[in-house]
Amino acid sequence: MVLEESLRFDSAEGADAFIRYLRKKGCKAHRKTVAGFLETDELEGTIDSFIAFLGDLLEREDGEENDDWPDEEDGAGRFDRDSVGSRREQLKKARARLENLFVSCAEGDVAFTEEELHRHGDDLFEHMAQAVFPVMQRDLAEMGIDLPPREKNRDVPDEQVEEAGVFLTVFDILDENGLLGKDREGNYRLARRIPVEQSRMKMSTYGLGNIGDEELEPYGILACTNIIMDSQHEVVMEGTVVTEFSLDDLEEGLIDLDVDAESLDAFYSRFEMKRLAVMALFEVVGGAEKISFGNLRERLTGYTLQSDKVEAPVKVTLGQDLLSPLVAELRKMGYLAGSQENIRLAG
């Protein structure tokens, strides 16, 4: 179906909640489980190798002889000095914290509590959400979607954010090296100790520039692609989601649901394009009262929308391979009536 749409959620509960909302408004929908993939580029090495590598990276970017070092460019490959410097300082603090932990904590002792892990995780999540929201709001505004202001759960002081970052870095390194065990009370106990310089870790390549293997080899750092595959829950909606729903309706139904961000962006884009196509078709058919398929196809080539719902002039062209099934679908849904030679609005 041309107008049929889909949207992915990270949980079955989120998908089911959206389906209930759609059905209350008269849109049929069902859920199916699909495979979701997350691919990230990572570097792997010891904590000491990363501290040295990031330090040299900063120095080489400061120097005059940069011909053999990654150039600054846009997007994920751009060198971000602030990010690199911040990560290096965080790793130095995490290393000191690890060294102190291995000295003060015997094997079997409680290293962290579950409450500490959740508290620091919540602090970092709230900080990131506050930082990312304005960017997401701006991007959606460029698509014509007004995202309401986000209510802050709480303000997280900078020093608290820094502490959360160091704590979670230490926790990740211990977990990565298999040095933690969780007891029945939810406490994380130190399973064993290793020399700090042997502690291995992974790091995202974001902000490092285009790093080649030859730059990583002296540090013993390896580049790898990490692919995580998990299930997602896709809501498949009938075409009335395009013909009967507004953006406000959709935003209302998605409040507080764990919808996949990438899927949501693509869905909003398709929704807007399909909505414009249907508006153009209804305008042409309604203005003509009845029209043949051939004439409809001709009129919907570079057709300028007349609706006051469109702020700027928009021209729509519908190819025959799309127009034919679209007309058939709208006829089946009860919006159009008549034969191919006398297409008209129903009712």
N, C-alpha and C positions, 0 to 999 in steps of 0.2 A: 504494500500500500504506500502511495506517494506521501500522504500526510501522516502516516504512522510515525511516532517518535519514541525515543528511548533515552533513559537516563540511569547512570550507575550510582550505586550507594555502597558504602563500605560494610554495612550490616543489613541483615534481613529485617531487623526491627525498623530501621530507617526507611527501607523500601516499602515495607507493609504500611507504615504510617502515611506515606505519600499516596499509596494506592487507595487507602481509605478516604483521604482528602479528595482525590480525583473522582472517586465513585459517588461521593456525596454531591458533587457538582455535575454529575451526569456523564462522566467520561469513563468508559470501560478501560481497565488496565490489568495486567498480570505481571508476575515476577518470575524471572528465571535466573539460575546461577550461571555465571560466566567466569572465565579465567581473566585475572588482572595481572599486568606485568609492571614492574618498576625497575628501570635500568639506571644505574649510577656508575660513574667513573671514580675509582678510588685508588689511593696509594697505600701500600702496606710496608711497614718497617718498624724499627725500634723507636722508642720515645726519644732517645738521644740522637738517632739519625735524623729525625724530623726537626728537632730543635736546631741542629747544625745546618740542615738544608734550608730551613726558613730564614735563618740568620744570614747565610750566604746569599740567598735570593734577594733579601733586602739590600745587602751591600752591593751586589752586582747591578741592581737596578739604579743605585745611587751613582755608580761609577760611570766613567766616560766610555769604556770599552764594552759596549752592550751588543756587539754584532752577533755573537754566538748565543745570546740569551733571548728568551721569548719576548717579542714585541708586544706592546699594549694594543689591545683591540677590543671591539665591542662584544657584549654577550658573555657567555660562560667562559670564553677564552681570555677575557680581559684580566690583566694583572691589577689586583686591588691591594694597594699598599696597607691601608688601614686594617683590612681583614687579615692579611699575612702577619702584620705586627701584633695584632690582638691575639691571634692564634698561638704565636710563638710565646708570648708572655703567659698565656693560659697554660701552655704545655710546661713551661718552666715552673710555674706554681704547682701544677699537678704532679710533676716529678718530685718536688720537695715534699708534697703531701704523701706521695707513695713511699718515699724513703723513710719518712717519719712513722708511717703506718707499719712498715716492716720491722722497725726497731721497737715500737711500743706495743704492737699487737702480736701475741703468740698464735701459733696455729690452733684453730678451734675457738679462738676468742671472737666476740661480736665485733665486726668492723663497721657495719652500718645497720640501721633499722629500716624496716619497710616504710615507716612514717617519714623518715628523713628523705628517702628516695622519692616518695610521692610529693613531699613539700617542695623539694628543689625542682622536681620536674614540673610542678604546677607554676612555680615562679618563672621558670624559663619559658614555658608555654605562653603564659600571660604576656610576658615581655615581647615574645615573637609575634603574638597575635596583634598587639598594639602597634607594632612596627609594620607588619604586612598589610593590615586592614586598609590604610589610606591608599596604598598602591593598588590593591584589588578594587577598591571603590572607584579610583580614577579610571582603571582599565575598563570596568563595566560601564562607567559613564560615557566613555568614548563609543560604546556599542548602543547607547541610548537607554541603558538600564540604570535607574537610580537606586542605589543600595542605601537603606536607611542607616543613620549613625549607629555605630557599635557602642553598646554600653560597657564601660570598663568594669570588670569585676573588682579590681583593686589596682592601686598604683604599686609598682615594684621598684624600690630604690636601686640605683646603679650598683651599689656595693652588694646588694642582695642578688642581683643578676649575675655579677661576677663570681660570687661565691657558689651560686647554683651551677655555673659553667664549669668551674674547677671541680666541684664535687662530682658532677655527672661524667666528666672526663676521666677522673680517677676510677669511678665505678665501671665505666665502659672498658677501661684497660684491664682492670682486675677480672672482669667477666670474660673479655676476649682471651685472656691467658689461662682461663679455667682456675682462677685462684679463689673463687667464692663458692660457698654452699649455703643453701637456705634451709633454716630449721623450721619446725612446726609452728613456732610463734611468729614467723615472718621475718626473723632476724637473718642478716647475711653474715656468715662467719668466714674467717680467713681459713681456707682449706690448706694452703701451703704458701711458702715464701720463695721468691726468686730474686737474684740481683736486679736492682732497678734498671740498669742499663740493658738487661735482656728483655724487658717488658715490651711486647709487640703491640701495635695498634694500627688502626686504619684511619685514613683522612680523605675527605672529599677534595677533589681537584678544583673546586670553585674558587675563583679569585687568584689562582696561581699562574695564570697565563698558559700558553701552549708548551707544556713540559714534555720533552722527548726522553726516551730511555737513556740516551747518552748523558743527559744531565742528572738522572737519578742513580745511575750505576755506581758512581763513587761513594754514594751514601748507603748503598745496599738496600735502597728503596725500590719496590716493585710496583708497577702499574697494573691494575686489574679492573675488569668490568664486573660489577655485582648485579646479578639479575635475581629479583625476588618475584616469585609467582605465587599468587594467592587467589582465593575466590572473591568475586564481587557479585552484587545482586542488582540485576538490571530490571528496571521497570519499563515495560513496553506499553505504550499508550495508543489508543485509537486516534483517528484524525481530528476528532472534536477538540482535542487539546489545542489545535491550531486555530480552528474556526470559532471556538466559543470562549477561550481563555485569554485574559490579558496578562501582561507582565506582572502586574500587581497581584493577580490571582496566583500565579506561579510562585512568586516570592513569598506570599502568605503561606502557601502549602509547604514550602521548603525551610521555613524558620526552624532553627535548632536541629535540623536533620543532617546526618553525616554523608552528604552527597559528595561524590568525587569531583574535585575542583576542575580538572581537565575536561571531564565529561560534561559538567555544567556549562563551561564556556562554549563548548561545541554545540550543546543543546540550544542555548540562547541564540547563537548565530543562525542555526538551522531554522529555529522557530521564527525568527524575524524575517528570514528570506521567504519561507513558506507563507507566512502571513501576508507579505507584500504580493506574492504571486496570486493568492486567493482573492485579495482585495482588487487586484487588477482585473481578474477574470470576472468577478461579480459586477464591477463597474461597466465593463464592456457589454456583458450579457444584459444587465439591467437597463443600460442606455439604449440598447437595440431592441428590447422587448423580446425578440427572438432572432436567432442568428445561426447560420450554418457553421459546421466545424471548420470548413475551409476559410470562411470569412473571419471566424474567431481567431484562427491561427495567424491570419494576416494582420488583424488588429492588435494582437498581442506580440508584435515585433516592434520593439522600441516604443511601447506604449507608456505615456506619461501619466502617472497616478494623479487623480483629481482630489482625493480625500484630504480633508483638513487635518487628519491624524498624522499626516506625513509633513514634517517641518520643511525639508528641503526638496526640490524637484527630484523625483526618482523615476527612471525609465525602466520598464520591465519587458523582457523578452522571454517567452516560453517556447522552447523547442517542441516539435511535433511528438517526439518520443516521450516527453514529459506531459505534454498537454492532453494527449489522448487518455492515459490512465488517470490523470487528475480529473478530467471531466467525468469519466466513468465512476470514480470514487465519490465525487460530489453528488452525482445522480443517485448513487446507492445510499448515500447519507441523507438524501431528501432535500438537498439544496437546489438541485437542477432537475429539470424535467424536459420531456420532448425527445424527438429523434435527433440523429446527427445533422439533419437538415434544418431542424427547428429547435435549437437549444434555447431554453428560457429558464428564468428563475421559477422555482416551484412555489406554489401557494398563491 
